[in-house]
Structures are given as C-alpha cells and as structure tokens.
Amino acid sequence: MNSFANNQRTITIAYGPGYANAAVWNDLQSKLVIPTEILSITAAQRYNPALILLDHHLLREMDHKQWVEQFPDAIILAAESM
C-alpha cells in the first residue's frame, strides 16, 4: 500500500545561524518540508538541500559563487547587501 506522502520527495531548506530564530521554520516544518540549520558546507552536503539561505556566517566560509558550484541543483539565496 503506497500512501501519497511516501511517493513525495522531501524538500530540505538549509539556512545559516543568522536565520535560526525566524518563526517561519516552525510554520514550514512538515513531513515534506524540512527546515535545517547548517553551520558549514560540510553540514549542507549531508542534507543535499533544495534551497539554501546564505547568511554572513555561511558566506565567510565560502562565497556565493562557490556555493552555487557545490550545489548546482539547489536554489541559493542571499541578501544583496551581503
């Protein structure tokens, strides 16, 4: 017996510690959407996120271009001011 949820891919949203206190993560948490705080590129690679929200902490480790190269299938967002 296959349920609808078993046939769906989960979507991991990885975010830097600068976004950890945002209330939206509790609202988004479900069986299919998994918000996950990451502290490094190594942590991000474990989760293979579909969406990565870069903050200053993550951009100190690697610049935006390198994140894009490391995660070609992910959507990567960072504030323009970074």
FIZALUM-182825 format. One record per residue: x, y, z of N, C-alpha, C, O in turn; residue number from 1. Coordinates in Angstrom, 1 decimal. Example, Ala and Ser with C-alpha at 12.3 -4.5 7.8 and 13.67 -1.06 7.14 Angstrom:
BEGIN
      n_x      n_y      n_z     ca_x     ca_y     ca_z      c_x      c_y      c_z      o_x      o_y      o_z   resi
     13.2     -5.7      7.8     12.3     -4.5      7.8     13.2     -3.3      7.8     14.2     -3.3      8.5      1
     12.8     -2.2      7.1     13.7     -1.1      7.1     12.9      0.0      7.9     13.4      1.1      8.0      2
// end
This chain:
BEGIN
      n_x      n_y      n_z     ca_x     ca_y     ca_z      c_x      c_y      c_z      o_x      o_y      o_z   resi
      0.8     -1.2      0.0      0.0      0.0      0.0      0.9      1.2      0.0      1.7      1.4      0.9      1
      0.7      2.1     -1.0      1.5      3.3     -1.1      0.6      4.5     -0.7     -0.5      4.6     -1.2      2
      1.2      5.3      0.2      0.4      6.5      0.6      1.0      7.6     -0.3      2.1      7.6     -0.8      3
      0.2      8.7     -0.4      0.7      9.9     -1.1      2.0     10.4     -0.6      2.9     10.8     -1.3      4
      2.1     10.5      0.8      3.3     11.1      1.4      4.5     10.2      1.1      5.6     10.7      0.9      5
      4.4      8.9      1.0      5.5      8.0      0.7      6.0      8.2     -0.7      7.2      7.9     -1.0      6
      5.2      8.7     -1.6      5.6      8.9     -3.0      6.2     10.3     -3.3      6.7     10.5     -4.4      7
      6.2     11.1     -2.3      6.7     12.5     -2.4      8.2     12.6     -2.0      8.5     12.0     -1.0      8
      8.9     13.4     -2.6     10.3     13.8     -2.2     10.2     14.8     -1.0      9.3     15.7     -1.1      9
     11.1     14.7     -0.1     11.1     15.8      0.9     12.0     16.9      0.3     12.8     16.7     -0.5     10
     11.7     18.1      0.8     12.4     19.3      0.4     13.1     19.8      1.6     12.5     20.2      2.6     11
     14.4     19.9      1.6     15.2     20.4      2.7     15.6     21.9      2.4     16.1     22.2      1.4     12
     15.2     22.7      3.4     15.6     24.1      3.3     16.8     24.3      4.3     16.5     24.2      5.5     13
     17.9     24.6      3.9     19.1     24.8      4.7     19.3     26.3      4.9     19.2     27.1      4.0     14
     19.5     26.7      6.2     19.7     28.1      6.5     20.9     28.3      7.5     21.1     27.4      8.3     15
     21.5     29.5      7.4     22.6     29.8      8.3     22.0     30.2      9.7     20.9     30.5      9.8     16
     22.9     30.2     10.7     22.5     30.5     12.0     21.9     31.9     12.2     21.2     32.2     13.1     17
     22.2     32.8     11.2     21.6     34.2     11.3     20.1     34.1     11.1     19.4     35.1     11.5     18
     19.6     33.0     10.6     18.1     32.9     10.3     17.5     31.9     11.3     16.3     31.6     11.2     19
     18.2     31.4     12.2     17.7     30.3     13.1     16.5     30.7     14.0     15.7     29.8     14.3     20
     16.4     31.9     14.4     15.4     32.4     15.3     14.1     32.8     14.5     13.2     33.3     15.2     21
     14.1     32.7     13.2     12.9     33.1     12.5     11.7     32.1     12.8     11.9     30.9     12.7     22
     10.6     32.7     13.1      9.4     31.9     13.4      8.9     31.1     12.3      8.1     30.1     12.5     23
      9.2     31.4     11.1      8.7     30.7      9.9      9.1     29.3      9.8      8.4     28.5      9.3     24
     10.2     28.9     10.5     10.6     27.5     10.4      9.6     26.6     11.1      9.4     25.4     10.6     25
      9.0     27.0     12.2      8.0     26.2     12.8      6.8     26.1     11.9      6.1     25.0     11.9     26
      6.4     27.1     11.2      5.3     27.1     10.3      5.5     26.2      9.1      4.6     25.5      8.7     27
      6.7     26.1      8.7      7.0     25.3      7.5      7.3     23.8      7.8      7.1     23.0      6.9     28
      7.7     23.5      9.0      8.0     22.1      9.3      6.9     21.1      9.0      5.7     21.3      9.5     29
      7.1     20.1      8.2      6.2     19.1      7.9      6.9     17.8      7.5      8.1     17.8      7.6     30
      6.2     16.8      7.0      6.8     15.6      6.6      7.5     15.8      5.3      8.5     15.1      4.9     31
      7.1     16.8      4.5      7.7     17.0      3.2      8.7     18.2      3.1      9.6     18.2      2.3     32
      8.5     19.2      4.0      9.4     20.3      4.1     10.2     20.2      5.4      9.6     20.2      6.5     33
     11.5     20.2      5.3     12.4     20.0      6.4     13.4     21.2      6.6     14.4     21.2      5.9     34
     13.0     22.2      7.4     14.0     23.3      7.6     15.1     22.8      8.5     14.9     22.2      9.5     35
     16.4     23.1      8.1     17.5     22.6      8.8     18.6     23.7      8.9     19.1     24.2      7.9     36
     19.0     24.0     10.1     20.1     25.0     10.3     21.4     24.3     10.0     21.7     23.2     10.4     37
     22.2     25.0      9.2     23.6     24.4      8.8     24.6     25.5      9.3     24.4     26.7      9.2     38
     25.7     25.0      9.7     26.8     25.8     10.1     28.0     25.8      9.2     29.0     26.6      9.4     39
     28.0     24.9      8.2     29.1     24.8      7.3     28.7     24.1      6.0     27.6     23.6      5.9     40
     29.6     24.2      5.0     29.4     23.5      3.8     29.3     22.0      4.0     28.5     21.3      3.3     41
     30.1     21.5      4.9     30.1     20.0      5.3     28.7     19.6      5.7     28.2     18.5      5.4     42
     28.1     20.4      6.6     26.8     20.1      7.1     25.8     20.1      6.0     24.9     19.3      5.9     43
     25.9     21.1      5.1     24.9     21.2      4.0     25.0     20.0      3.1     24.0     19.5      2.6     44
     26.2     19.5      2.8     26.4     18.3      2.0     25.7     17.1      2.5     25.3     16.2      1.7     45
     25.6     17.0      3.8     24.9     15.8      4.4     23.4     15.8      4.1     22.8     14.8      4.0     46
     22.8     17.0      3.9     21.4     17.1      3.7     21.0     17.3      2.3     19.8     17.1      2.0     47
     21.9     17.6      1.4     21.5     17.8      0.0     20.3     18.7     -0.2     19.3     18.3     -0.7     48
     20.4     20.0      0.3     19.2     20.8      0.4     18.8     21.3     -1.0     19.6     21.5     -1.9     49
     17.5     21.5     -1.1     16.9     22.0     -2.4     17.0     23.5     -2.4     17.0     24.2     -3.5     50
     17.0     24.2     -1.2     17.0     25.6     -1.1     18.0     25.9      0.0     18.0     25.3      1.1     51
     18.9     26.9     -0.2     19.9     27.3      0.8     19.8     28.8      1.0     19.9     29.6      0.0     52
     19.6     29.2      2.2     19.6     30.6      2.5     20.9     31.0      3.2     21.2     30.6      4.3     53
     21.7     31.7      2.5     23.0     32.1      3.0     23.0     33.3      3.9     22.3     34.3      3.5     54
     23.6     33.2      5.0     23.8     34.4      5.9     25.3     34.8      5.9     26.1     34.1      5.2     55
     25.6     35.8      6.7     27.0     36.2      6.8     27.9     35.1      7.3     29.1     34.9      6.8     56
     27.5     34.2      8.2     28.3     33.1      8.7     28.7     32.2      7.6     29.8     31.8      7.5     57
     27.7     31.8      6.8     28.0     30.8      5.7     28.8     31.5      4.6     29.6     30.8      3.9     58
     28.6     32.7      4.3     29.4     33.4      3.3     30.8     33.7      3.7     31.7     33.9      2.8     59
     31.1     33.7      5.0     32.5     33.8      5.4     33.3     32.5      5.1     34.5     32.6      4.8     60
     32.6     31.4      5.1     33.3     30.1      4.8     33.5     30.0      3.3     34.6     29.6      2.8     61
     32.6     30.4      2.5     32.7     30.3      1.0     31.8     31.4      0.4     30.8     31.7      0.9     62
     32.3     31.9     -0.7     31.5     33.0     -1.4     30.3     32.4     -2.2     30.2     31.2     -2.4     63
     29.4     33.2     -2.6     28.2     32.8     -3.3     28.5     31.9     -4.5     27.8     30.9     -4.7     64
     29.4     32.3     -5.3     29.8     31.5     -6.5     30.2     30.1     -6.1     29.8     29.2     -6.8     65
     30.9     29.9     -5.1     31.4     28.6     -4.7     30.2     27.7     -4.2     30.2     26.5     -4.4     66
     29.3     28.4     -3.4     28.1     27.6     -3.0     27.3     27.1     -4.2     26.8     26.0     -4.2     67
     27.2     28.0     -5.2     26.5     27.6     -6.4     27.2     26.4     -7.1     26.5     25.5     -7.6     68
     28.5     26.5     -7.2     29.3     25.4     -7.8     29.1     24.1     -7.0     29.0     23.0     -7.6     69
     29.1     24.2     -5.7     29.0     23.0     -4.9     27.6     22.4     -4.9     27.4     21.2     -4.7     70
     26.5     23.2     -5.1     25.2     22.8     -5.1     24.4     23.2     -6.4     23.6     24.1     -6.3     71
     24.8     22.7     -7.5     24.2     23.1     -8.8     22.7     22.9     -8.9     22.1     23.6     -9.7     72
     22.2     22.0     -8.2     20.7     21.7     -8.3     19.9     22.5     -7.3     18.7     22.5     -7.3     73
     20.5     23.2     -6.3     19.8     23.9     -5.3     19.5     25.4     -5.7     20.2     25.9     -6.6     74
     18.5     25.9     -5.1     18.2     27.3     -5.2     19.0     28.0     -4.1     18.8     27.6     -2.9     75
     19.8     29.0     -4.4     20.6     29.6     -3.4     20.3     31.1     -3.3     20.4     31.8     -4.3     76
     19.9     31.5     -2.1     19.5     32.9     -1.9     20.4     33.6     -0.8     20.8     32.9      0.2     77
     20.8     34.8     -1.1     21.5     35.6     -0.1     21.0     37.0     -0.3     20.7     37.5     -1.4     78
     21.0     37.8      0.8     20.6     39.2      0.7     21.6     40.0     -0.2     22.8     39.7     -0.2     79
     21.1     40.9     -1.0     22.0     41.6     -1.9     23.1     42.4     -1.2     24.2     42.6     -1.7     80
     22.8     42.8      0.1     23.8     43.5      0.8     25.0     42.7      1.3     25.9     43.2      1.8     81
     24.9     41.4      1.1     26.0     40.5      1.5     27.0     40.5      0.4     28.0     39.8      0.5     82
// end
